[in-house]
Amino acid sequence: MTDEIAAPPAPRADSRSEAFALGIAVAGWIVPGLGHALLKMWGRALACFLTVGLLVFFGAGMRGNVFTSSGNDAFDTLGYLADLGAGSFYFVARSLESNGPDVSRADGDYGTRFLAAAGVLNLLAALHACEAARGRKA
């Protein structure tokens, strides 16, 4: 005999606000910080853009490994998904990788981690912008 109290059902959001939130998330993924800028969160937009941009710049500058879609194992695939999370900066990093990666030294290994961190950070920022567009306090 348990008296469980059911939580009231969550209010249903209309499809326009969901589509708007999804558009904000996609914009924030393609160009880091754009989702926050569209929501007029200027400080977060600038912080996201500069942080992701600098991580990609330094990661590519240290000749980190920018993964491609033709991975040989699960770790290559996860690295590709993490790198692709940087949105358009992924393609900037691919263009900066003219000499190929050099992970035989610590610099290249740290560069690989910087590139992956930039992608994951951008995905988290896009998710935050999506939740803010939905009106949820994230």
Backbone torsions as a table, in degrees:
resi	resn	phi	psi	omega
1	MET	NA	90.0	175.9
2	THR	-112.8	138.6	177.8
3	ASP	-102.6	83.9	178.8
4	GLU	-84.7	135.6	178.5
5	ILE	-103.3	119.0	-179.1
6	ALA	-76.7	139.3	177.4
7	ALA	-71.5	145.1	178.5
8	PRO	-64.1	147.5	-178.8
9	PRO	-64.2	144.8	-179.6
10	ALA	-68.8	142.6	178.7
11	PRO	-64.8	137.8	-178.6
12	ARG	-79.1	128.6	177.6
13	ALA	-83.9	145.1	179.9
14	ASP	-73.6	160.9	-173.0
15	SER	-69.5	-25.3	178.8
16	ARG	-68.1	-41.4	179.7
17	SER	-70.4	-33.0	175.9
18	GLU	-67.6	-41.0	178.3
19	ALA	-66.3	-38.9	177.0
20	PHE	-62.5	-44.8	-179.8
21	ALA	-64.3	-39.7	177.8
22	LEU	-66.0	-39.4	176.5
23	GLY	-63.5	-38.8	176.4
24	ILE	-63.1	-41.9	-180.0
25	ALA	-64.7	-43.4	179.7
26	VAL	-65.6	-42.0	177.8
27	ALA	-62.6	-40.5	178.7
28	GLY	-69.2	-26.0	176.7
29	TRP	-78.3	-43.1	-176.6
30	ILE	-66.5	-48.9	177.5
31	VAL	-120.5	110.8	-177.4
32	PRO	-54.9	127.9	178.7
33	GLY	92.1	-13.1	-177.0
34	LEU	-66.6	-35.1	177.9
35	GLY	-61.1	-43.0	177.6
36	HIS	-69.5	-35.5	179.4
37	ALA	-65.5	-38.8	177.8
38	LEU	-65.7	-25.4	177.1
39	LEU	-92.0	6.3	179.7
40	LYS	62.5	33.3	172.5
41	MET	-100.3	76.3	-168.7
42	TRP	-63.9	-40.4	-179.1
43	GLY	-64.4	-45.0	178.6
44	ARG	-67.0	-36.9	179.7
45	ALA	-62.9	-46.1	179.6
46	LEU	-65.9	-41.2	179.7
47	ALA	-63.6	-43.1	179.2
48	CYS	-64.7	-46.3	-178.2
49	PHE	-61.8	-47.7	-178.0
50	LEU	-68.5	-41.2	-177.6
51	THR	-66.1	-49.2	-180.0
52	VAL	-65.5	-41.8	179.3
53	GLY	-61.9	-44.4	179.6
54	LEU	-68.1	-38.2	176.9
55	LEU	-62.7	-41.9	178.5
56	VAL	-67.4	-43.9	-179.4
57	PHE	-59.9	-49.2	-179.6
58	PHE	-70.0	-38.0	178.4
59	GLY	-62.6	-43.5	177.7
60	ALA	-71.6	-34.4	178.2
61	GLY	-66.0	-30.2	177.3
62	MET	-85.6	7.0	179.9
63	ARG	60.3	45.6	174.9
64	GLY	-72.0	161.4	-178.7
65	ASN	-78.5	117.1	173.1
66	VAL	-95.7	109.0	-173.9
67	PHE	-70.1	151.3	176.3
68	THR	-112.0	173.8	-177.8
69	SER	-74.4	-14.2	-179.6
70	SER	-93.4	63.0	-179.9
71	GLY	-79.6	152.4	-179.1
72	ASN	-89.4	-26.1	-178.1
73	ASP	-143.7	-175.7	-175.8
74	ALA	-65.6	-34.0	-179.0
75	PHE	-68.9	-35.6	175.3
76	ASP	-65.1	-39.2	179.0
77	THR	-66.1	-43.5	177.6
78	LEU	-64.7	-38.7	176.3
79	GLY	-63.9	-38.9	177.9
80	TYR	-64.5	-43.8	179.5
81	LEU	-65.1	-38.3	177.9
82	ALA	-66.6	-43.5	179.1
83	ASP	-66.4	-40.8	-179.4
84	LEU	-65.2	-21.9	177.4
85	GLY	-62.3	-18.2	179.3
86	ALA	-75.7	-1.4	176.5
87	GLY	68.5	-131.5	-177.5
88	SER	-66.1	-23.5	178.3
89	PHE	-68.2	-20.4	174.7
90	TYR	-60.8	-43.1	-178.6
91	PHE	-72.7	-29.6	172.8
92	VAL	-64.6	-43.5	179.2
93	ALA	-64.8	-38.4	177.7
94	ARG	-62.9	-38.5	-179.4
95	SER	-73.8	-28.6	178.5
96	LEU	-77.8	-15.0	-177.2
97	GLU	-89.0	64.4	-176.8
98	SER	-79.1	-33.5	-179.0
99	ASN	-91.6	-1.6	-177.3
100	GLY	84.6	166.2	-178.6
101	PRO	-74.1	155.9	175.0
102	ASP	-133.5	84.0	-178.5
103	VAL	-96.3	13.7	176.8
104	SER	-76.8	-17.9	177.1
105	ARG	-111.9	167.6	-178.2
106	ALA	-66.2	-32.4	-180.0
107	ASP	-58.2	-48.2	-179.0
108	GLY	-63.9	-37.2	178.8
109	ASP	-67.3	-42.6	176.2
110	TYR	-65.5	-36.6	177.2
111	GLY	-61.0	-39.8	176.2
112	THR	-61.3	-41.5	179.2
113	ARG	-68.0	-37.3	177.4
114	PHE	-62.7	-42.4	179.9
115	LEU	-64.5	-42.3	178.7
116	ALA	-67.3	-39.8	178.9
117	ALA	-64.7	-36.3	177.3
118	ALA	-62.3	-42.7	-180.0
119	GLY	-66.0	-44.4	-179.5
120	VAL	-67.4	-39.8	177.7
121	LEU	-62.5	-40.9	178.9
122	ASN	-66.4	-38.9	177.0
123	LEU	-63.5	-40.7	177.7
124	LEU	-65.6	-38.4	178.2
125	ALA	-66.5	-39.8	177.9
126	ALA	-65.3	-39.2	176.9
127	LEU	-64.6	-40.0	178.0
128	HIS	-63.9	-42.5	179.0
129	ALA	-63.8	-37.8	177.8
130	CYS	-63.9	-45.1	179.2
131	GLU	-66.9	-36.4	176.9
132	ALA	-67.5	-34.8	177.5
133	ALA	-68.6	-29.4	176.5
134	ARG	-76.0	-13.0	179.5
135	GLY	93.7	5.5	177.7
136	ARG	-86.3	139.9	177.3
137	LYS	-81.7	113.7	-176.6
138	ALA	-103.2	NA	NA
